[in-house]
Amino acid sequence: MPIQVLPDHLINQIAAGEVVERPASVLKEVLENALDAGATALDVQLDQGGVRRIRVADDGGGIPKDELPLALERHATSKIASLDDLERVGTMGFRGEALAAIAAVSRLSVTSRADGAPHAWRIDAHPRELAPAALNHGTVVDVADLYFNTPARRKFLKSEGTEFAHCDDVFRRVALARPDVALQLTHNGRVGLRLPAGPREARVRALLGDDFLAAARAVEAASGLLRLHGYASLPAYARSNRDAQFFYVNGRFVRDKLIAHAIREAYADILHGSRHPAFVLFLELDPFGVDVNVHPAKTEVRFRDARAVHQFVFHALTRALSASGAAQTGEPDRDGAGITPRPVPSHAGGAPYAPAPQQGRLAMEPVSRAYFDFAAAARPAGPAPVGASPGVSAGAVGNGPETPHAPLPASDLAPPLGYALAQLHGVYIL
């Protein structure tokens, strides 16, 4: 065929193949637009897992009447205007093609009332005509009958329960990123989640449960323009899948191989390879240091100094997990023994170099004496154990400070692995 210019409708449907993979993709794009508009409350209503209807209402700044038709055009956006803006994207959306792609494969309508407007206006994707509407404030995006005009794509959708589960995941990711925004999720007329605005800890507790917070350690680290904060679970809370892993870069949920490798390395020595940690972590850095214009779905990013970010995340998690042992149990150290971390210098790249914590002085004498006294009391009276010093009875082993390293009982009376004397770094048993 000769080279020809594709019609706009076909171009939008091609873009929809990248942006609108399933109802959850639509929900993600609409929620991000609402957050960029300054919304403080979001109401999400789904029907039939989002295939029949997705309705998102927000209380943001709204869209003026003259800009409503532009909102449905390809590459029309209020987020960026130049290459410099693209290199320092600070908003969730910026490509300007989400609403156009959604409108190409669904029955889309947008109702919005801008601040100061006398009333709201509504525009339908087909036909694109403006009409007065009733709305107190903010914007309502209504997406009905997804893939009604592309039945081949609709056949690839899963069951209602599966599609709703994907929408629920997207909703939870947004909710974890923005605890200052109140959210409500309704499916088929039933309210599933109602999350009031509040502190981040309360939002994490509401979505991941008390068990996660009880088995997690707070992470807080900063170096130059990099800051990592959030919660990371201890090895005891390991899971068989990755359903409780949330990592955000400047408030955007991402799945990045570099970050995943850094986290996996931090857990390498304390977690079995077939198990997965749970975490909710937020990485903040200069928007210039990360490129979010990698994939239309915006779940992939590219760091300009990938090595520095990798090392920063790795060492920050390593310090948080190593400090989660005996030093954070709330119990006083025996005889002043404990973990004494060394100062953390920074190298020229900006990422901190975190050496392993130094073990101070192990208070083995009181611990070993307690075990030896217990073992001696359990042994029947008889000849001294093999290897014991002459004149030292079995009941006197380890009773005085002059014998802190008393020999163990006979091999036939000792446990197969011996007696535990101490714990190193809250991880290893000596």
C-alpha positions in Angstrom: 0.0 0.0 0.0 1.1 3.6 -0.5 2.3 5.6 2.5 -0.7 7.5 3.9 -1.6 9.5 7.0 -3.7 7.5 9.5 -7.0 9.0 10.6 -7.2 10.4 14.1 -9.7 7.8 15.3 -7.4 5.0 14.3 -4.4 6.7 15.9 -6.3 7.0 19.2 -7.2 3.3 19.1 -3.5 2.4 18.5 -2.6 4.6 21.5 -5.4 2.9 23.5 -3.6 -0.4 23.0 -0.7 1.0 25.0 -2.5 3.1 27.6 -5.8 1.3 28.1 -4.8 -2.3 28.7 -7.8 -3.1 31.0 -10.3 -1.2 33.3 -7.5 -0.8 35.9 -5.5 1.2 33.4 -8.4 3.6 32.9 -8.8 4.0 36.6 -5.1 4.8 37.1 -5.1 7.5 34.4 -8.3 9.2 35.7 -7.1 9.1 39.4 -3.8 10.6 38.5 -5.5 13.5 36.6 -7.7 14.1 39.6 -4.6 14.3 41.9 -2.9 16.7 39.5 -6.0 18.9 39.7 -5.5 19.3 43.5 -8.2 17.0 44.7 -8.6 16.3 48.4 -11.4 13.8 48.1 -12.0 11.1 45.5 -15.1 8.9 45.0 -14.7 5.9 42.7 -17.7 3.9 41.5 -17.2 0.7 39.5 -19.8 -1.6 37.8 -19.0 -5.1 36.7 -15.3 -4.8 37.6 -15.0 -1.5 35.7 -16.0 -3.0 32.3 -19.5 -1.6 32.5 -18.7 1.7 34.2 -15.9 3.6 35.9 -17.0 6.9 37.5 -14.5 9.1 39.3 -15.6 12.3 41.0 -13.1 14.7 42.6 -13.2 18.1 44.2 -10.2 19.6 42.4 -9.9 22.8 40.5 -12.1 21.8 37.6 -11.7 22.4 33.8 -12.9 25.7 32.3 -15.6 25.5 29.6 -13.3 26.6 26.8 -10.7 23.9 27.6 -13.1 20.9 27.9 -12.9 20.1 24.1 -9.1 20.3 24.3 -9.1 17.8 27.2 -10.2 15.1 24.8 -7.7 15.8 22.1 -4.4 13.9 21.7 -1.3 15.5 23.1 -3.2 18.3 24.8 -2.1 18.8 28.4 -1.7 21.5 31.0 1.2 19.7 32.7 4.1 20.6 30.4 4.8 23.2 27.7 8.5 22.8 26.8 11.4 20.3 26.9 12.6 21.7 30.2 9.2 20.9 31.7 9.4 17.4 30.3 12.8 16.9 31.9 11.5 18.0 35.3 8.0 16.4 35.4 6.5 16.9 38.8 3.0 15.7 38.0 1.5 12.2 37.7 0.3 12.8 34.1 2.0 14.7 31.3 1.6 12.9 28.0 -1.8 14.4 27.2 -3.1 11.2 25.5 -5.0 9.3 28.2 -8.4 10.8 27.8 -8.2 10.7 24.0 -7.2 7.0 24.1 -10.0 6.2 26.6 -12.5 8.1 24.5 -11.6 6.0 21.4 -12.6 2.7 23.0 -15.5 3.7 25.4 -18.4 6.0 25.9 -16.7 8.8 27.7 -18.2 11.9 29.3 -16.6 14.6 31.3 -18.5 17.0 33.6 -16.5 19.8 35.3 -17.1 23.1 37.1 -14.0 25.3 37.3 -13.4 27.5 40.3 -15.5 30.7 40.0 -17.8 29.3 37.2 -21.5 29.9 37.6 -22.3 26.2 36.7 -20.8 23.1 35.3 -20.4 21.9 31.7 -20.5 18.5 30.2 -18.9 17.1 27.1 -19.4 13.7 25.5 -16.7 12.1 23.4 -19.3 11.2 20.7 -20.4 13.7 19.7 -18.2 16.4 21.2 -20.8 18.9 22.1 -20.9 21.1 25.2 -24.0 21.2 27.4 -24.8 22.8 30.8 -24.7 20.4 33.7 -25.3 20.4 37.5 -22.2 19.9 39.7 -21.1 21.6 42.9 -17.4 21.7 42.1 -14.6 19.6 40.7 -14.8 17.1 37.9 -16.6 13.8 37.2 -15.2 11.5 34.6 -17.6 8.7 33.5 -16.3 5.9 31.3 -19.0 3.4 30.2 -18.9 0.2 28.1 -15.2 -0.2 27.7 -14.2 -1.7 24.4 -17.8 -1.6 23.1 -16.5 -0.7 19.6 -13.5 -3.1 19.6 -15.0 -6.5 20.5 -11.7 -8.3 19.8 -10.0 -6.4 22.6 -13.0 -7.0 24.9 -12.6 -10.8 24.6 -9.1 -10.5 26.2 -10.6 -9.2 29.4 -10.9 -11.6 32.3 -13.8 -12.3 34.7 -15.5 -9.5 36.7 -13.7 -10.6 39.9 -10.3 -10.5 38.3 -10.8 -7.1 36.7 -12.1 -5.7 39.9 -9.0 -7.1 41.8 -6.8 -5.1 39.4 -8.8 -2.0 39.9 -8.6 -2.5 43.7 -4.8 -2.8 43.4 -4.6 0.5 41.5 -6.9 2.2 44.1 -4.7 1.0 47.0 -1.5 2.2 45.3 -2.9 5.6 44.9 -4.3 5.6 48.4 -0.9 4.6 49.9 0.9 7.4 48.0 -1.5 10.1 49.1 -2.7 9.8 52.7 -3.7 13.4 52.6 -6.5 12.6 50.2 -9.8 11.0 51.3 -10.9 8.1 49.0 -13.9 5.9 48.7 -14.3 2.8 46.4 -17.7 1.4 45.5 -18.3 -1.7 43.4 -21.7 -2.7 42.1 -23.3 -0.3 44.7 -21.4 -1.6 47.7 -18.8 0.4 49.4 -15.6 -1.6 49.7 -13.1 0.9 51.1 -13.6 4.2 52.8 -10.3 5.9 53.7 -10.3 9.3 55.5 -7.4 11.7 55.1 -4.8 11.3 57.9 -1.2 10.4 58.7 0.7 7.9 56.6 0.9 5.3 59.4 -2.9 5.2 59.6 -3.2 4.8 55.9 -0.7 1.9 55.8 -2.5 0.3 58.8 -5.8 0.5 57.0 -4.6 -1.0 53.8 -1.9 -3.5 54.9 -3.1 -4.3 58.4 -1.8 -4.3 61.9 0.4 -7.4 61.3 2.5 -5.6 58.7 3.2 -2.6 60.9 4.0 -4.8 63.9 6.5 -6.8 61.8 7.9 -3.8 60.0 10.6 -1.2 60.7 10.5 2.4 59.8 13.0 3.4 57.2 14.4 7.0 57.1 17.5 7.9 55.3 18.7 11.0 53.4 21.8 11.8 51.4 22.1 15.0 49.4 19.0 15.2 47.2 18.0 11.6 47.9 15.6 10.6 50.6 14.1 7.2 51.4 11.3 6.7 53.9 8.6 4.3 54.6 8.3 0.8 56.1 10.1 -2.5 55.4 9.1 -5.8 56.9 11.4 -8.1 59.0 12.2 -11.5 57.6 9.6 -13.1 59.9 6.9 -11.4 57.8 8.1 -12.8 54.5 5.5 -13.7 51.9 5.2 -16.2 49.1 4.4 -13.6 46.5 5.0 -9.9 45.8 1.5 -8.6 46.5 2.7 -6.4 49.4 5.5 -4.5 47.7 4.9 -0.8 47.0 7.7 1.4 45.8 7.2 5.1 44.8 9.4 7.5 43.1 8.3 11.1 43.8 4.9 9.8 44.6 4.6 7.7 41.5 4.2 3.9 41.9 6.9 2.2 39.8 8.2 -1.3 39.0 11.9 -0.7 38.4 14.5 -3.5 38.0 17.2 -1.4 39.5 15.2 -0.8 42.7 14.0 -4.4 42.8 17.7 -5.6 42.7 18.8 -3.2 45.5 16.0 -4.3 47.8 16.6 -8.0 47.0 20.3 -7.5 47.8 19.4 -5.9 51.1 17.4 -8.9 52.1 19.8 -11.5 50.6 21.5 -12.6 53.8 18.4 -12.6 56.0 15.6 -14.0 53.8 15.2 -17.3 52.0 15.4 -17.0 48.2 11.8 -18.3 47.6 10.2 -15.8 50.0 9.5 -12.1 49.3 9.6 -9.1 51.7 6.8 -6.6 52.2 7.5 -2.9 52.1 6.0 0.5 51.4 8.9 2.8 50.5 9.0 6.3 49.1 12.1 7.6 47.2 12.3 11.3 46.7 14.8 13.1 44.5 15.1 16.0 42.1 12.7 15.5 39.2 15.7 16.2 36.9 17.4 13.0 38.2 14.7 10.7 37.0 13.2 10.2 33.5 9.5 9.2 33.7 8.9 9.5 29.9 9.9 5.8 29.3 6.6 4.0 28.8 3.0 5.2 28.2 1.8 3.4 31.3 4.4 5.4 33.3 5.2 2.5 35.6 8.8 2.4 34.4 11.4 5.1 35.1 15.1 5.7 34.2 17.5 7.2 36.7 20.3 9.5 35.5 22.7 8.3 38.2 21.5 4.7 38.5 24.4 3.5 40.5 24.1 6.1 43.2 20.3 5.4 43.6 21.0 1.7 43.8 23.6 2.0 46.5 21.6 4.5 48.4 18.5 2.3 48.6 20.6 -0.8 49.4 22.5 0.8 52.3 19.5 2.5 53.7 17.6 -0.7 53.9 20.6 -2.6 55.2 21.0 -0.2 58.1 17.3 -0.3 58.9 17.1 -4.1 58.9 20.4 -4.5 60.8 19.2 -2.1 63.5 16.0 -4.1 63.9 17.5 -6.8 66.1 18.5 -6.5 69.7 19.1 -2.8 69.5 15.4 -2.1 68.9 13.7 -4.7 71.1 13.4 -2.2 73.9 15.3 -4.4 76.4 18.5 -3.1 77.9 21.7 -4.6 76.7 23.4 -7.0 79.1 26.6 -5.5 80.6 26.5 -2.7 78.0 26.8 -5.0 75.0 25.2 -3.8 71.8 25.6 -2.7 68.3 27.5 0.5 67.8 27.1 1.8 64.3 30.0 3.8 62.8 29.6 7.2 61.2 28.4 6.9 57.6 30.6 9.0 55.3 29.5 10.1 51.8 31.5 9.7 48.7 31.6 12.0 45.7 28.6 10.5 44.0 26.3 11.6 46.8 25.1 8.2 47.9 26.2 7.2 51.4 28.6 4.3 52.0 27.2 2.2 54.8 29.7 -0.3 56.3 28.3 -3.1 58.3 27.6 -2.2 62.0 30.4 -2.9 64.4 29.7 -5.4 67.1 30.7 -3.9 70.5 31.5 -6.2 73.4 29.5 -9.4 73.7 28.3 -10.1 77.2 28.8 -13.8 77.0 29.7 -14.5 80.6 26.2 -13.9 82.2 24.5 -15.7 79.3 26.8 -18.7 79.4 26.7 -18.9 83.2 22.9 -19.1 83.1 22.9 -21.9 80.6 25.6 -23.8 82.5 23.7 -23.4 85.8 20.6 -24.7 84.1 22.4 -27.7 82.6 24.2 -28.5 85.9 21.0 -28.5 87.8 19.5 -31.0 85.4 22.4 -33.4 85.5 22.4 -36.3 88.0 25.2 -36.2 90.6 28.2 -38.2 89.6 31.8 -37.8 88.4 32.9 -34.5 86.9 32.3 -34.1 83.2 34.9 -35.1 80.8 37.4 -32.3 80.3 36.4 -30.5 83.5 39.2 -29.1 85.6 40.2 -31.2 88.7 38.4 -30.3 91.8 35.5 -28.6 90.0 32.2 -30.3 90.6 29.5 -30.5 88.0 27.2 -28.2 90.0 29.9 -25.5 90.3 30.6 -25.2 86.6 30.3 -21.5 85.6 29.1 -20.3 89.0 31.7 -17.7 89.6 33.3 -15.0 87.6 36.6 -16.8 87.7 35.3 -19.5 85.3 33.6 -17.6 82.5 34.7 -20.1 79.9 33.8 -23.3 81.7 33.9 -26.5 79.6 30.6 -27.8 78.2 29.0 -31.0 79.6 29.9 -34.4 78.2 29.0 -34.9 74.6 26.4 -37.5 75.4 24.5 -35.0 77.6 24.9 -31.9 75.4 22.3 -30.9 72.8 23.3 -31.8 69.2 24.0 -28.1 68.3 25.3 -27.1 71.7 24.1 -24.2 73.8 23.2 -20.8 72.5 25.5 -18.1 74.0 24.6 -14.9 72.2 23.0 -13.3 69.2 25.0 -11.3 66.7 23.5 -8.3 64.9 20.1 -9.5 65.8 20.5 -12.2 63.1 23.0 -14.9 63.9 23.0 -17.3 66.9 26.4 -18.1 68.4 
